[in-house]
């Protein structure tokens, strides 16, 4: 008998018929002798609908109230799933995040999990129940409902699996695993049987939508065995076959892993570039600019400081496109007057394209192959950032799909592996 955590995305929970199929799948695992905790997302489109209602009433709704509203989507799907399980003859109970409790900080709309009290869940599991826990949410130190940001149900599931020391965490989604890139952009993209945690962490951070980055961070930190697989296989598929399907996210770079220099191409449309023009080239200038941005709880990605001319320099960085207007306003109000910057300029129509692979550690010429491939397509690179196992470029958004296809081909990712 194993303790297994299942997570189901919004598409998997998109109708009562799909919820019934999820219940049948979970029941199959229970009848095979496993203990099950299930973390569902809200029904497909529900969170957007709820937040849309709030924004019809106010252009700047309170983050606390947005969380109170958005959290109801997962509460509905969790209750419905518990009812569906009971209809299957499976004893089950649903809990909201605050009832478990999943304790977070107070950063409404993008809270971080700090701890999980697992006593209640363990007692129910010991009593033979399936426990259904709302994804995406928890409770702040002040007792307010908090949400983890879009895609937060993945993080909830992995965090619950870590707290319970689960044998495995299965992420059921509308794709059947992790691909070399998005098949909607490159039809020749291949599903990977295995991928390392390091590669998955980079791919998630660089724009791959299969898993939310914090879920991969949790899995790596607490060594939670993680598998991404499809919820659209028939629910009565053989359990042993299902347990080996999808993509295994592995801790080890073992002999069975697919040996490729580059494992995948990630991309992110949600970036915006901002440049602070003509600031003094003095020690501490980066902190004086970015410190204010960080204090506003805005995440910063790629950073470049240009060569100094006559004691002045330009400082460029990227933020999420949703934070673009807020960041520009903050810089103009607080940073430009304090530093005497000549101007604050920006471009919200850029994107980031990245190559990722643990094989990059031991191979030379990877970046030059990337740059030549983009140059051959007439694509200008605006910014570059690298790590041991990735190289990212910022380019004009209109060239994104062309860049992804060119790089996928340049690194042979469309070729079937033996």
MIZA-865868 format. One record per residue: x, y, z of N, C-alpha, C in turn. Coordinates in steps of 0.1 Angstrom, whole numbers, plus 5000, padded with zeros to 4 digits. Atoms other than C-alpha are relative to their C-alpha. Example, Ala and Ser with C-alpha at 12.3 -4.5 7.8 and 13.67 -1.06 7.14 Angstrom:
<sites>
500949885000512349555078500950125000/499149895000513749895071499250115008/
</sites>
This chain:
<sites>
500849885000500050005000500950125000/499349885001501350344990499150125003/500749874999500350704999500350084988/499949935012499650884967499250135000/500749875002498751244959499750014985/500449975013496751314928499750154999/500449865003496451664913499350004987/500749995012493851744887499850144996/500149875004493852054866498650044996/501449955003490852274856499349934989/500750075011490252104823499549865004/500450134995490151764841498750015008/501249984991487451914864499050094993/500849905007485652104837498549984999/501450035000482251934839499749895010/500350104991480351704861500449864995/499650125007481051424836501549975002/498650024998484751484839500349985014/499850024985484551504877499749865003/500450144998482751174876501249904996/498950085004485651024856501250015009/498949994990488251164880499749915012/500450094988486250994909500249864997/499850145004486350664890501449965000/498650035001490050694884500649995015/499550014986490750774921499549885007/500550124994488450494932500849874996/499150115005490550254910501249985008/498850004992493650354929499749955015/500450044986491850314963499849855001/500350145000490549974954501249914998/498850085002494049864945500850005013/499450004986494949934982500850125004/499249884997496450284981499250105008/500649894994495750575003500250124991/500149895010494750884983499750135006/500349864997494951254988499850074986/500349945013493451454958499950155002/500049855000494151824951499450044986/500549955012491851964924500150154998/500249865003491852294906498550044999/501449965003488752504900499649954986/500550045013486552404871500650094989/499449925011488052524838499250134998/500649865003487452904833499450065012/500849944988485852954868500850115007/499249894994488753154883500050134992/500149885008488753394854498750065001/501349944999485053434856499850075013/500249934987485153514893500850135001/499249874999488053764890499450104990/500649915009486253914860498850085006/501149944993483253984882500550115009/499449904991485454164907500550124992/499549895008487054374880498950084993/501249925005483654484867499650105010/500449914989483154644900501050105004/498949914997486554804905501249974992/498850025008489654864884501249965009/499050044990491754814916499449935012/500650074989490054554937501149965011/499150044989491554464971500549864998/499550135001493954174969499449905010/500650084990492454035001498749944995/501350045005489054024986500049924987/499850085012490253894953500349855004/499750134995491653594972498849935006/501350064994488353544991499149954989/500950045011486553534958500649884992/499450105008489053324938500049875006/499950124993489353064965498749914999/501350075001485652964960500049904989/500050105011486352794927500549875004/499450134996488552524942499149935011/500950064990486052484971498949934994/501150065007483252404947500549874993/499550125007485352154927500449895010/499650104989486651984959498749935005/501350054994483051944973499449914989/500650085011481851814939500749864999/499250135002484651554937499749915012/500350094988484051434973498649934998/501350065002480351384964500149894989/499850115010481351194932500649885005/499350114994483650974952499049925009/501050064991480850904977499049924992/500950075009478650804948500649884994/499250125004481350554938500249905012/499850094988481150404973501350025007/498849974994484350564984499850105011/500149904989484450735018500950114998/499149895003485751085013499650125007/500349884993485951425028500850114993/499349895007486851765013500350115011/499649894992488752055030500550114992/499349875005489552415022501450015006/498649984995493152515026500150045014/499949954987492452695058499649895011/500550104990490852385074501149895002/499050104998493952165069500950025012/500049875008495652415076501350004992/498949965008497952515048500450145003/499649864995499752815063500950074991/499249925009501053085041500450135006/499749864996502553435043498850094996/501149915002500353745038500050074986/499949935014501253825001498849954992/501250045007497653804988500250004985/500050035015497253674952501349934996/498850085003500753524953500749965013/499550044987501253384988500949884998/499150115000503953134996499749915012/500350104989503352815017501250005010/499050004990505252825050500049875008/500150134993503952505067498649944997/501350075001501252245066499849915012/500450094988499552085096499349884994/500550125007499051725084499249915009/500650094990497451585116498549954996/501350035003493851605104499949914987/500050085012494651455070500449865003/499550144996496551165085499049925007/501150074993493651085108499049954991/501050045010491251075079500549884991/499450115008493650855058500049875008/500050124992494050615087498649945002/501450054999490250595089499549954987/500450055013490150485053499450094990/500749905009488950805037501050054989/499349925010490050975005499950155004/500149864996490951335014500250094988/499949915011490251604989500350145006/499649874994492051934996500050104988/500049905010491452254977501550044996/498749955005494452354955500050155001/499949865003495752704951499950105012/500349914989495052834986500449955013/499750034986495852855023499450105009/500549904991495453075052501250085005/498949914996497553385062500249995015/499950004986498953435097498950075008/501149934994496053675104498749934998/501250085001493553405095499250034987/500749975013492653535060500349904990/499850095011492153315030501150074990/498949955009495253355007500149904988/499850085012495953224972501450014995/498550015003499253114957500450054986/499749955013498953274923499649894989/500550095011497953114889500949884999/499250135000498952754887500349955013/499650034987499152734924499649865005/500450134996497352404926501149894999/498950095001500452224914500950015013/499249984988502352384943499349945013/500850064989499552284968500249855000/499950145001499751924956501449955004/498650044996503551894959500350035014/499849974986503552064992499349915010/500750104992500951835006500749864999/499250135001502951534992501250005009/498849994992506051665009499749995015/500450004985504251725043499749855004/500450144996502851365042501049904997/498950095005506051215028499449894991/500750095009503951065000501049924992/499150085008505350784979500150064986/500049945014504450974947499050114999/501049905004502751284934499850004985/500350015014500951244901499250134996/500649885005500051564883499349974987/500850035012497151484859499650134993/500349885007496751744832499549974986/500550025014495551804796501049964990/499050055009498851694781500549875007/499650134995500451354784501449995005/498750004995503751464798500750134996/499149885003506651714793500649984986/499550015014507551784757501350084998/498849925004510751914740499650154998/500549865000508652234734498549984998/501550005002504952324730499649944987/500350065013503552094703499050094992/500949915008501052374694500950094991/499149915007504052574682500949914990/499150095008506252284669499349865000/500750135000504051984659500949885001/499050114999507251764658500549985014/499550014986507851814695499849865005/500150144994508451484714499850005015/500150014985507351374748501249935006/498850064993510251304772499549905010/500350104990510050984792500550045014/499449954987512251144819500650134997/499349875000513651484827500550025014/499549974987515851594855499350115007/500649894992514651814883500650144996/499349885004517252074873499450054987/500649965013515952084837498650045001/501449964998512352094848499850135007/500049874993513052374872500350124990/499749905010514652574844498950024990/501049995010511952494819498750075006/501149944994509252594844500250155003/499749864997510952914853500150094987/499849935013511453004816498850014992/501349985007507852974806499349874996/500850135002506952604802498850005009/501250004992503352584814499649875005/500450144996503352214822499950005015/500050004985504252274859500350145005/499649874995504352584880501349995007/498750014995507852664891500149975015/499950024985507152664929499849855003/500250144998505852304926501249924997/498750075003509152194910501050035011/499149964989511052384937499749915013/500550084989509052204964500549854998/499750145003509551864947501549985002/498550025000513351914944500550025015/499549974986513752054980499749885009/500550104991511751774996500149864994/499850125007512651504971498749924998/501350065003509051434961500049934986/500150065013508751174933498850064992/501049925007506851364906499849944986/500250055014505151244874498950084994/501049925008503151444848499449904990/500750095008500551244830498650054996/501349955005497251274811498849965008/501350044994493851284827499049954990/501050045010492251204794500249864994/500050145002493350844792498749945006/501250064994490350614799500349985015/499850014985489850604837500349865004/499850144996489850224836501349944993/498750055005493350204820500749925011/499350084990495449934837500850085009/499349924990496850074869501550004998/498550015001500349944863500550094988/499749925012500350104828499950155003/500249864997499050434841501150055009/498949964991501650444869501350024994/498749985008504450434843499950094988/500249915012502950674818500550145002/499649864998503751044812501550025000/498549964999507051204821500349995015/499550004986508951114853501050115002/499049904997510751404868501049945011/499150094992513851234882501150095008/499049934992516351334909501449974994/498650055004519251144892500150014985/499650005014520951194859500549864997/499650135001520950824854500149954985/499750055014521850604824498749984992/501350015007518150564815499550134994/500549875005517650934809500450024986/499749975014517551054774501250094999/498749935000521051174766500050104989/500049895010520651504747500750125006/499349884995522751814749498950105004/501149914997519552024748498849915001/501150084998516451864762498750074996/501349935003513852134755500250154997/500049865003513052484742498850065008/501049934993511052704766499850144995/500249865005509453034758499050075009/500949934991507553304777499650134993/500549885006505353564761499750115010/500549914990504553734794501050095005/498949914995507653954796499950144994/499949865005508154324793501450055004/498749954997511454514791499950155004/499949864995512254834810501450055000/498749945000515255064806500050135008/499849874994516355334830501250064994/499049945009518355564808500750115008/499249894995521255784819500150015015/499849994985521855694856501550005003/498649994997525155754874500649865001/499350134999527555464870500849995013/499450004987528355434907499749875007/500450114992528455154932498650015007/501350004994525055054945498850054991/501049955008523155184915498949894997/501050115002521554844908499049995011/500850004989520254834943499050115001/500949884999518855184942498949994990/501150025009516855084911499149885003/500850124999515854734917499549985015/500550014986515454764955498550055001/501449945000512354984950499049914993/500950095007510954734925499749885009/500150114991511554444949499050035012/500949964989509854634977498550004996/501450005006506754654955499549864997/500350145002506754274954499949964985/499950035015507554274916501249924997/498950095004509653984903500850064988/499149955011512654084881500749884994/499450125007514053844855501450044994/498749975006516853934830500450145003/499449874996519154224840501250024992/498849965007521654404819500450155003/499649864998523754714828501050034988/499249975012525354884797501350065004/498749944998528855014793499950155004/500149864995529455344811500650104989/499549895009529855664790499950135008/499949884993530955984807499350005013/500550014986529955854841498549965000/501450045000526455754830499849864993/500350135006524955414821498549984998/501450045001521655254810499849875007/500250124992520154984831498749944995/501250075005517654734816499749875007/500450124993515654454831498649964995/501350045004512554254824499149965012/501050034990509354204845498949924993/501250065006506154014840499150114994/500749905007503954194816498950065008/501149944991501154234842500650105009/499449904991503654434863500650124993/499349905008504854654834499650145004/500549864997502654964840500350045014/499749974985503054944878501550035002/498649984999506854924874500450134994/499749875006507055214850499650125009/500549904991504955424873500950025012/499150004988507055334903501350074997/498749955004510355414885499950154998/500249855003509055754873499850085012/500349924988507755854907501150005010/499050024989510555724929501550004996/498650035003513655624911500650114991/499549895010513955884882500450135007/499649874993513856194905501249985009/499050034990516156034931501449994993/498750035006518855934906500350104988/499849915011518356204880500149934986/500050085012517755944853499450094988/500449925011517356094818498649964995/501350055005514255874810499849865005/500450144998512355554817499249964988/500750055012511455364786499749855001/500350144999509955024780499449954987/500550075011508754764756499249885005/500850114995505854534765499849894990/500250105010506054334733501349934997/498850085001509054124739499749865005/500250134995509453754747501449945003/498850064997512053524761500049854995/499950135006513153204743501349945006/498950064993515452954761500349864995/499650145002517352634754500449955014/499750064987517652394784500549864998/499550135001519752084789501249975009/498850024991522051924815501249964992/498850035009524251814785500850134997/499349885003525152184781501350025009/498949994991527552144810501349954994/498950075005529851924791500350014985/499849975014529552054755500250144997/499749865004530952364739499350034987/500649955013529552574711498550005000/501450005000525952544723499450144997/500549875002525352914726500250054986/499849955013526952984693499149944989/501050065009524652734676498750075001/501249924998521752914691500050134993/500049875006522853254680500150004985/500050015015523653144645498649964994/501350045004520252974642499150124999/500849885000518553294652500450104989/499549915010520753504630499649964986/500450055013519953284600498650044997/501449965002516353374605499750155001/500149864999517053744608499450055013/500649974987516053754645501150075008/499149934991517754024666499949975014/500050034985518753944702500250135007/500049884992518054224727500849985013/499450024987519254064759500449855000/499650144999521053734768500349975015/499650054987521353544801500349855000/499650145001522953214808500149945015/499650084988523352944835500749884996/499350125004525052614836499349924990/500750095009522252434818498950074992/501049935008520352714800500650124994/499749875006520753004776498750064996/501349945003517953254773500350134992/499949875007517453544748498750075000/501249915001515053834748499950054986/500249965014513653904713498650064998/501349945004510754084696499049895000/501050104999507553894704499549944987/500550055013506553864667500849894995/499150115005509553634661500049885009/499950114990508853394690499849874994/500250135005507353104672501049964989/498950025010509853134643501349955007/498850034992512653124669499949865006/500250134994511252824687500249894990/499950105011510852624655501549984995/498650015005514352714643500949935010/499150054990516052624676499649855002/500450144999514052294679500649924989/499450075011515352194645501550005001/498549984999518952324651500649905009/499450094990519352104681499449854999/500450145003517751794666498949945009/501050044991514851784690498849934994/501250065007512351674664500449864995/499550135005514451354657499649905011/500350114990513151034674501249945005/498850064994515550894699499849845001/500150154999516350524701499749965014/
</sites>
